[in-house]
Amino acid sequence: MYLRGCLVRLAAVSALALMSAGARADKTLYESMGGEPALRTAVEHFADLVQTDDRINFTFAEADMSKFKKLIFEQLCNLSGGPCKYTGRDMRTSHVKLNINNAEFNALAEDLYIALDRAGIPYRLQNKLMALLAPMQHDIVTK
């Protein structure tokens, strides 16, 4: 009887563990990063960083930073599996007149890593997000 009770409990614990593992596997990158609060914090840090980074801040001199933050949030949210829809223009159209080079693109990516880190997003999740953004380089870098 004791052994049977232990086996029933073990089966119940195993079932709960499997359900829990399944729930974790279904979690989006957006949710894993901390959802809206974490992403909004990262975007705030990011906007501050790009405005003070002498390698790229000239690119943002005429930018509407509230619109920039809105669009960056939407884009990161959408790419990471969140509930947002990106409402901005495509990357090629948005960046064609800026004449961005690889060094500037890399500086921007570095600033985003710093912002994500300051928002408390783990590095492994930062890398997953950056991997989703990386293909945009060929549309952004024009010189």
C-alpha positions as CSV (number, residue, x, y, z in Angstrom):
1,M,0.0,0.0,0.0
2,Y,2.8,2.4,0.9
3,L,4.6,1.7,-2.4
4,R,1.4,2.2,-4.3
5,G,0.9,5.6,-2.6
6,C,4.5,6.6,-3.4
7,L,4.0,5.6,-7.1
8,V,0.8,7.6,-7.3
9,R,2.5,10.7,-5.8
10,L,5.5,10.2,-8.1
11,A,3.2,10.0,-11.1
12,A,1.4,13.2,-10.0
13,V,4.7,15.1,-9.5
14,S,5.9,13.9,-12.9
15,A,2.7,15.0,-14.6
16,L,3.0,18.4,-13.0
17,A,6.6,18.7,-14.0
18,L,5.8,17.8,-17.6
19,M,3.0,20.3,-17.6
20,S,5.2,23.0,-16.2
21,A,8.0,22.2,-18.7
22,G,5.4,22.4,-21.5
23,A,4.3,25.8,-20.3
24,R,7.8,27.1,-20.1
25,A,8.5,25.8,-23.7
26,D,5.4,27.7,-24.9
27,K,6.6,31.0,-23.4
28,T,7.5,33.6,-26.0
29,L,10.8,35.5,-26.0
30,Y,8.8,38.6,-25.1
31,E,7.4,36.9,-22.0
32,S,10.8,35.4,-21.1
33,M,12.4,38.8,-21.2
34,G,9.8,40.3,-18.8
35,G,7.1,41.5,-21.2
36,E,6.1,45.1,-21.5
37,P,7.7,46.5,-18.4
38,A,11.2,45.1,-19.2
39,L,11.0,46.1,-22.8
40,R,9.8,49.6,-22.1
41,T,12.6,50.0,-19.6
42,A,15.1,48.8,-22.2
43,V,13.7,51.2,-24.8
44,E,14.1,54.1,-22.4
45,H,17.7,53.2,-21.7
46,F,18.3,52.7,-25.4
47,A,17.0,56.1,-26.4
48,D,19.2,57.7,-23.8
49,L,22.2,55.8,-25.0
50,V,21.9,56.6,-28.7
51,Q,21.4,60.3,-27.9
52,T,24.6,60.5,-25.9
53,D,26.7,58.1,-28.0
54,D,29.0,60.3,-30.1
55,R,29.5,57.5,-32.6
56,I,25.8,57.8,-33.7
57,N,24.0,60.6,-31.9
58,F,24.2,62.8,-35.0
59,T,21.8,60.4,-36.7
60,F,19.2,61.2,-34.0
61,A,19.7,65.0,-33.9
62,E,16.4,65.7,-35.8
63,A,14.6,62.6,-34.7
64,D,11.2,62.7,-32.8
65,M,12.4,60.6,-29.9
66,S,9.0,59.8,-28.6
67,K,8.0,58.4,-32.0
68,F,11.4,56.6,-32.1
69,K,10.7,55.0,-28.7
70,K,7.2,54.0,-29.7
71,L,8.4,52.3,-32.9
72,I,11.4,50.6,-31.4
73,F,9.1,49.2,-28.6
74,E,6.6,48.0,-31.2
75,Q,9.3,46.4,-33.3
76,L,11.0,44.6,-30.4
77,C,7.7,43.5,-29.0
78,N,6.5,42.2,-32.3
79,L,9.8,40.4,-33.2
80,S,9.9,38.7,-29.8
81,G,6.4,37.3,-30.0
82,G,4.6,39.9,-28.0
83,P,1.1,41.3,-28.7
84,C,2.3,44.4,-30.6
85,K,2.0,45.3,-34.2
86,Y,4.9,47.3,-35.7
87,T,3.4,50.4,-37.4
88,G,6.6,51.9,-38.8
89,R,8.0,51.9,-42.3
90,D,10.2,49.1,-43.5
91,M,13.9,49.3,-42.5
92,R,15.2,50.2,-46.0
93,T,12.8,53.1,-46.4
94,S,13.4,54.3,-42.9
95,H,17.2,54.4,-43.2
96,V,18.0,55.0,-46.9
97,K,18.7,58.7,-46.4
98,L,20.8,58.2,-43.3
99,N,23.8,56.7,-45.1
100,I,24.6,54.3,-42.2
101,N,27.8,52.3,-42.3
102,N,28.7,49.1,-40.5
103,A,30.5,50.8,-37.7
104,E,27.4,52.9,-36.9
105,F,25.2,49.9,-37.1
106,N,27.5,48.0,-34.7
107,A,27.5,51.0,-32.3
108,L,23.7,51.0,-32.3
109,A,23.7,47.2,-31.6
110,E,26.2,47.7,-28.8
111,D,24.0,50.4,-27.2
112,L,21.0,48.0,-27.5
113,Y,22.9,45.3,-25.7
114,I,23.7,47.8,-22.9
115,A,20.1,48.9,-22.7
116,L,18.8,45.4,-22.5
117,D,21.4,44.6,-19.8
118,R,20.3,47.7,-17.8
119,A,16.7,46.5,-18.0
120,G,17.7,43.2,-16.4
121,I,17.2,41.0,-19.4
122,P,19.5,38.0,-19.3
123,Y,22.3,37.9,-21.9
124,R,21.1,34.6,-23.5
125,L,17.7,36.3,-24.2
126,Q,19.5,39.4,-25.4
127,N,21.2,37.2,-28.0
128,K,18.0,35.7,-29.1
129,L,16.5,39.1,-29.7
130,M,19.6,40.3,-31.5
131,A,19.5,37.3,-33.7
132,L,16.0,38.4,-34.8
133,L,17.2,41.9,-35.5
134,A,20.5,41.0,-37.3
135,P,18.9,40.3,-40.7
136,M,17.8,43.9,-40.9
137,Q,21.5,45.0,-41.3
138,H,21.4,44.6,-45.0
139,D,18.4,47.0,-45.3
140,I,19.9,49.6,-42.8
141,V,23.6,49.7,-43.8
142,T,23.8,51.7,-47.1
143,K,27.4,52.8,-47.3
